[in-house]
């Protein structure tokens, strides 16, 4: 018998498999396909203080071994989410969830996180610092150590639940950003978010997505994500949720060996709605194949050689 349980900031999960924000909605559509309570948990749709329509269409472009999306944080706003979505969620998901939060100013992050923090079925607040900071010349919070630390401190000051900062890979040194967040009080880190990419329509001779560029995700970015998780694990002492191109049970184990305590699955859900279910069902077989009796024992195992 193998042990698939892992622990994030005192919260024990039945397994490390977590659908990533933006690829699982609020779970309802997937709950109609299978019992999503088999998941470790899931990170729900990125939520902002106010309702957002998102970017203009088209928002999606296909790529070899991946996809580009430029949805633009479309969501109904935090008040609607806590009043309706989180209450409805209790009917079909009986575990706590990860609340993914985005903002366009320090104050927006604070207000949204403070509201989310009061919800009893939220276990972790995942703060996405890859969004534009319109109060600082359009720079992204996640690409500057000072800004990353500032938003971390601000959110920690108004919350009681563990705060995990979701990092952007579109930086010179993700290690520096990770350390800045840890020093500012982050309880954990999620990495990586999507890589900036684009496609051009050869017939129209212009970018495929209306926003010109978008987030590149899928199996093609897995080696990049794995490398960054490995580097950050060596630099910080807080837990890491690894993500980026994960699509199999073997990928989960590889990501955990690099240093992840838990693993999020993103684009794979958009290709196959049963992706996380199948990964969990195959996890025990992969553990036996590689002689692993407990997943907790392999976290960061690739650093021991």
C-alpha positions in Angstrom: 0.0 0.0 0.0 1.4 3.4 -1.0 0.8 6.7 0.7 -0.2 9.6 -1.6 -0.9 12.1 1.2 1.0 15.5 1.3 0.7 18.5 3.6 0.6 22.2 2.6 1.0 24.5 5.5 -0.7 22.1 8.0 -3.4 21.2 5.5 -3.2 17.5 4.6 -4.3 16.5 1.1 -5.3 13.0 0.1 -3.0 13.4 -2.9 -0.9 16.2 -4.5 -3.0 16.6 -7.7 -4.7 20.0 -8.0 -6.4 21.5 -11.1 -4.9 24.9 -11.7 -6.8 28.1 -11.7 -8.2 29.1 -15.0 -8.6 25.6 -16.2 -11.2 24.2 -13.9 -13.7 27.1 -13.4 -15.4 26.6 -10.0 -15.4 22.9 -10.5 -19.1 22.5 -11.2 -18.8 21.4 -14.9 -16.2 18.8 -13.9 -18.3 17.6 -11.0 -20.9 16.5 -13.5 -18.4 14.2 -15.2 -16.8 12.5 -12.1 -16.6 12.8 -8.3 -14.1 15.7 -8.0 -13.7 14.9 -4.3 -11.0 12.5 -5.4 -8.8 15.6 -6.1 -6.3 16.8 -3.5 -8.1 20.1 -3.9 -8.5 22.6 -6.7 -7.6 26.2 -7.4 -10.7 28.0 -8.6 -11.1 30.7 -11.3 -8.9 33.7 -10.8 -10.9 36.3 -8.9 -10.6 40.1 -8.8 -12.2 42.8 -6.7 -14.5 43.8 -9.5 -16.2 41.9 -12.3 -14.1 41.6 -15.4 -15.2 40.8 -19.0 -11.6 40.0 -20.0 -9.8 40.6 -23.2 -11.2 40.9 -26.7 -11.6 37.8 -28.8 -10.1 35.8 -30.2 -8.3 34.7 -27.0 -6.9 31.3 -27.9 -4.2 30.1 -30.3 -3.1 26.5 -30.8 0.6 25.6 -30.7 2.7 22.5 -31.0 2.5 20.7 -27.6 0.6 23.5 -26.0 -1.7 26.6 -26.4 -1.7 30.3 -26.0 -4.5 32.0 -24.0 -5.3 35.6 -23.5 -8.6 35.4 -21.5 -7.7 38.4 -19.3 -9.0 37.3 -15.9 -12.7 37.1 -16.9 -14.6 36.6 -13.6 -17.8 37.8 -11.8 -15.9 39.6 -9.0 -15.2 38.6 -5.5 -18.5 39.6 -3.9 -20.4 37.3 -6.4 -17.9 34.5 -5.9 -18.3 34.4 -2.1 -22.0 34.9 -2.2 -22.8 32.4 -4.9 -20.0 30.3 -6.3 -18.4 29.3 -2.9 -21.8 28.5 -1.4 -22.8 26.4 -4.4 -19.5 24.7 -4.4 -20.2 23.1 -1.0 -22.9 21.0 -2.6 -20.5 19.1 -4.9 -17.0 19.6 -3.3 -16.6 18.7 0.4 -13.0 19.8 0.9 -11.5 23.2 1.2 -10.3 24.9 -2.0 -7.5 27.2 -3.1 -8.7 30.7 -3.8 -6.8 32.3 -6.7 -6.7 36.1 -6.4 -5.5 38.8 -8.8 -5.4 42.6 -8.7 -4.3 45.7 -10.4 -3.1 47.6 -7.3 -2.0 46.9 -3.8 -5.3 48.0 -2.4 -7.3 45.7 -4.8 -5.2 42.7 -3.7 -5.8 43.6 0.0 -9.5 44.1 -0.3 -10.1 40.9 -2.3 -7.9 38.8 -0.1 -9.5 40.2 3.1 -13.0 39.1 1.8 -11.8 35.7 0.6 -10.0 35.1 3.9 -13.4 35.0 5.8 -14.7 32.0 3.7 -14.7 28.7 5.6 -14.2 26.5 2.6 -11.0 28.3 1.5 -7.9 26.6 2.8 -5.1 28.6 1.0 -5.1 32.0 -0.8 -3.1 31.8 -4.0 -2.0 35.4 -5.0 -1.3 35.8 -8.7 1.3 38.5 -9.0 1.6 38.2 -12.8 -1.0 40.9 -13.5 -0.2 44.5 -14.7 0.4 47.0 -12.0 -1.4 50.0 -13.5 -0.3 52.2 -10.6 3.3 51.7 -11.4 3.7 52.3 -15.1 2.0 49.1 -16.2 4.8 46.9 -14.7 3.8 43.5 -13.4 4.1 42.8 -9.7 5.7 39.5 -10.4 8.7 40.8 -12.3 10.1 43.1 -9.6 11.4 42.0 -6.2 10.3 45.1 -4.5 6.7 45.0 -5.9 6.5 41.2 -5.2 7.5 41.8 -1.6 5.1 44.8 -1.2 2.0 42.8 -2.3 3.0 39.9 -0.2 3.3 42.0 3.0 0.1 43.8 2.2 -1.9 40.6 1.8 -0.4 38.9 4.8 -1.4 41.9 7.0 -5.1 41.4 6.3 -5.3 37.6 6.2 -5.2 34.6 8.6 -5.1 31.8 6.1 -1.8 30.6 4.4 -0.8 32.8 1.5 0.9 31.3 -1.5 2.4 33.7 -4.1 2.0 32.5 -7.7 5.2 33.5 -9.7 5.7 34.5 -13.2 8.4 32.8 -15.3 8.8 35.9 -17.4 11.7 37.2 -15.3 15.5 37.3 -15.3 15.7 35.4 -12.0 12.7 33.6 -10.5 14.9 32.8 -7.5 15.2 36.4 -6.5 11.4 37.0 -6.8 10.8 33.8 -4.7 13.2 34.9 -2.0 11.7 38.3 -1.8 8.2 36.8 -1.3 9.5 34.4 1.4 11.3 37.3 3.2 8.0 39.3 3.0 6.1 36.5 4.8 4.7 34.2 2.1 3.7 30.8 3.5 4.3 29.1 0.2 4.9 29.6 -3.6 3.1 28.4 -6.7 5.2 28.2 -9.9 5.2 28.6 -12.8 2.5 30.7 -14.4 2.4 30.8 -18.2 5.3 31.9 -20.5 4.6 34.9 -22.7 4.1 33.8 -26.3 2.4 34.5 -29.6 1.2 33.0 -32.9 0.8 34.8 -36.3 -2.0 33.9 -38.8 -0.1 33.4 -42.1 -3.2 34.2 -44.2 -4.2 37.4 -42.3 -0.5 38.2 -41.6 -1.4 39.4 -38.1 -1.3 37.9 -34.6 -3.9 35.2 -33.9 -5.1 36.5 -30.5 -6.6 40.0 -30.3 -4.2 40.9 -27.5 -1.3 40.0 -29.8 0.5 38.0 -27.0 -0.8 35.6 -24.3 0.2 32.9 -21.9 1.9 29.8 -23.4 1.1 26.6 -21.5 1.0 22.8 -22.1 3.6 20.0 -22.2 6.2 22.1 -24.1 6.8 24.2 -21.0 7.3 21.3 -18.6 11.1 21.3 -18.7 11.2 25.0 -18.0 8.8 24.7 -15.1 10.7 21.8 -13.7 14.0 23.8 -13.8 12.5 26.7 -12.0 10.9 24.6 -9.3 14.3 22.9 -8.8 16.1 26.3 -8.5 13.5 27.8 -6.2 13.5 24.8 -3.9 17.2 25.3 -3.3 16.7 28.9 -2.4 13.7 28.9 0.0 12.4 27.0 2.9 8.6 27.4 2.3 6.5 24.8 0.4 6.2 24.9 -3.4 3.2 24.0 -5.5 4.7 23.1 -8.9 2.9 23.5 -12.3 3.6 24.0 -15.9 2.9 21.3 -18.6 2.1 18.6 -16.1 0.0 15.9 -17.9 0.8 12.5 -16.3 1.4 10.7 -13.0 5.1 10.5 -13.9 5.2 14.3 -14.4 3.8 14.7 -10.9 6.6 12.5 -9.4 9.2 14.3 -11.4 7.9 17.7 -10.2 8.0 16.5 -6.6 11.5 15.2 -7.0 12.5 18.7 -8.2 11.0 20.2 -4.9 7.2 20.5 -5.2 5.1 19.5 -2.3 2.0 19.4 -4.5 1.4 19.8 -8.2 -1.2 21.7 -10.3 -2.5 20.5 -13.6 -3.5 23.2 -16.1 -3.8 23.0 -19.9 -4.3 19.2 -19.7 -7.8 19.8 -18.3 -8.7 21.8 -21.4 -7.7 19.0 -23.7 -9.1 16.1 -21.5 -11.6 16.9 -18.8 -10.7 13.6 -17.1 -7.0 14.5 -17.0 -6.7 14.9 -13.2 -8.9 11.8 -12.5 -6.6 9.7 -14.7 -3.4 11.1 -13.2 -4.7 10.3 -9.7 -5.8 6.8 -10.8 -2.3 6.2 -12.3 -0.3 7.7 -9.4 -0.2 4.5 -7.3 1.1 2.5 -10.3 3.8 5.1 -11.0 4.9 5.1 -7.4 5.2 1.3 -7.4 7.1 1.4 -10.7 9.7 3.7 -9.2 9.8 2.1 -5.8 8.1 4.9 -3.9 6.1 4.1 -0.8 5.3 7.6 0.3 5.1 10.8 -1.7 6.2 12.9 1.3 9.5 11.1 1.2 10.4 12.2 -2.3 9.9 15.9 -2.1 13.2 17.5 -3.3 14.7 14.0 -3.7 16.6 15.0 -6.9 18.7 17.4 -4.8 20.3 14.6 -2.8 22.6 13.2 -5.5 
